[in-house]
């Protein structure tokens, strides 16, 4: 038994699923190409230029975030596909999507703490380059941003973990 929304918007949902899958795969493939290019540049440079070392540091900081957002797009695509499917089990990425999100949350928090501890001015690292002399607002905004982003991802992971068994059960009742 399909919902009215799913039957009326089947084409749009398939399009959204395809776009999310394309974006997720593009992010993952693009990250792999970026890493390969950076390895070639680092091997060719042999540590002669500071710009290459700085680029490598920035790449190491960015790659996990890009990979996670690519995986999140793939999870969304599989969720929409699973909703539209008549029968079948959810794929691996959808079954373990909550664990992927929790892993990213742990990584992001650890990364933030590590960056704050390694920075010469911890307050500058926490507040995004501003000092406490600039007032408490930059620090409060940075902490609020990190806290809200973390809580949103935790909420998404909880909903994903709870809704998949409900959808699976509703498909077996048909």
C-alpha positions in Angstrom: 0.0 0.0 0.0 1.6 3.2 -1.2 0.9 6.6 0.1 -0.8 9.1 -2.1 2.3 11.4 -2.0 4.6 8.6 -3.3 2.3 7.7 -6.2 1.6 11.3 -7.3 5.3 12.4 -7.1 7.0 9.2 -8.3 8.8 10.9 -11.2 10.0 13.8 -9.1 11.2 11.5 -6.4 13.1 9.4 -9.0 14.7 12.6 -10.3 15.7 13.7 -6.8 17.2 10.2 -6.1 19.2 10.4 -9.3 20.5 13.8 -8.6 21.5 12.9 -5.1 23.2 9.7 -6.3 25.1 11.7 -9.0 26.2 14.4 -6.5 27.3 11.8 -4.0 29.3 9.8 -6.6 30.7 13.0 -8.0 31.9 14.1 -4.6 33.5 10.7 -3.9 35.1 10.4 -7.4 36.2 14.1 -7.3 37.8 13.5 -3.9 39.7 10.5 -5.2 40.9 12.4 -8.3 41.9 15.3 -6.0 43.9 13.0 -3.8 45.6 11.4 -6.8 46.6 14.8 -8.2 47.9 15.9 -4.9 50.0 12.8 -4.5 51.5 13.3 -7.9 52.3 17.0 -7.1 53.8 16.1 -3.8 56.0 13.5 -5.3 57.1 15.8 -8.1 57.7 18.7 -5.7 59.8 16.8 -3.1 59.2 19.4 -0.4 60.7 22.4 -2.2 57.7 24.7 -2.0 55.7 25.7 1.0 52.6 26.2 -1.0 52.4 22.4 -1.7 52.8 21.6 2.0 50.0 24.1 2.8 47.8 22.7 0.1 48.4 19.2 1.5 47.4 20.3 4.9 44.2 21.9 3.6 43.4 18.8 1.6 43.8 16.6 4.6 41.4 18.9 6.5 38.8 19.0 3.6 38.7 15.4 2.4 36.8 13.8 5.2 34.1 16.4 5.1 33.7 16.1 1.3 33.6 12.3 1.6 31.0 12.4 4.3 28.7 14.8 2.4 29.1 12.5 -0.6 28.0 9.5 1.5 25.2 11.6 3.0 23.9 12.2 -0.6 24.2 8.5 -1.4 22.2 7.7 1.8 19.5 10.1 0.7 19.4 8.6 -2.8 19.1 5.1 -1.3 16.4 6.2 1.1 14.3 7.6 -1.7 14.8 4.6 -3.8 13.9 2.3 -0.9 10.7 4.3 -0.4 9.7 3.9 -4.0 10.6 0.2 -4.2 7.7 -2.3 -3.8 9.8 -5.0 -2.1 13.3 -5.7 -1.1 15.7 -4.9 1.7 17.6 -1.6 2.1 21.1 -1.6 0.8 24.2 -1.6 3.0 24.7 2.2 3.0 21.1 2.8 4.1 21.2 0.1 6.8 24.4 1.6 8.2 23.7 5.3 7.5 23.3 6.2 11.2 26.7 4.7 12.0 28.3 6.7 9.2 26.8 9.9 10.5 27.9 9.1 14.1 31.4 8.4 12.9 31.5 11.8 11.1 30.2 13.6 14.2 33.0 12.0 16.3 35.6 12.9 13.6 34.4 16.5 13.4 34.4 17.0 17.1 37.8 15.4 17.5 39.1 17.5 14.6 37.8 20.7 16.1 39.3 19.9 19.5 42.6 18.9 18.0 42.8 22.0 15.9 41.9 24.2 19.0 44.6 22.4 21.1 47.3 22.7 18.4 46.7 26.4 17.6 49.0 28.9 19.3 46.0 30.9 20.5 43.3 28.5 21.5 40.7 31.3 21.6 41.6 32.2 18.0 41.1 28.5 16.9 37.8 28.2 18.7 36.4 31.5 17.5 37.5 31.3 13.9 40.5 33.6 14.1 39.1 36.2 16.4 40.5 36.9 19.9 38.6 37.2 23.2 39.6 40.9 23.0 37.1 41.1 20.1 34.4 40.2 22.6 32.6 37.0 23.6 30.3 37.0 20.6 32.7 35.3 18.1 33.4 32.5 20.6 29.7 32.1 21.4 28.7 32.0 17.7 31.4 29.4 16.9 30.4 27.1 19.8 26.7 27.6 18.9 27.4 26.7 15.3 29.3 23.5 16.2 26.7 22.5 18.7 23.7 23.1 16.4 25.4 21.3 13.5 26.2 18.4 15.7 22.7 18.1 17.1 21.1 18.3 13.7 23.3 15.4 12.4 22.5 13.4 15.6 18.8 14.0 15.0 19.1 12.8 11.4 20.9 9.7 12.5 18.3 8.9 15.1 15.5 9.4 12.6 17.2 7.2 10.0 17.8 4.4 12.6 14.1 4.5 13.7 12.4 4.9 10.3 14.1 2.1 8.3 12.6 -0.7 10.4 9.2 1.0 10.2 9.3 1.2 6.4 10.6 -2.4 6.3 7.6 -3.6 8.5 5.1 -1.6 6.4 6.3 -3.3 3.2 5.9 -6.8 4.7 2.3 -6.0 5.8 1.2 -5.5 2.2 
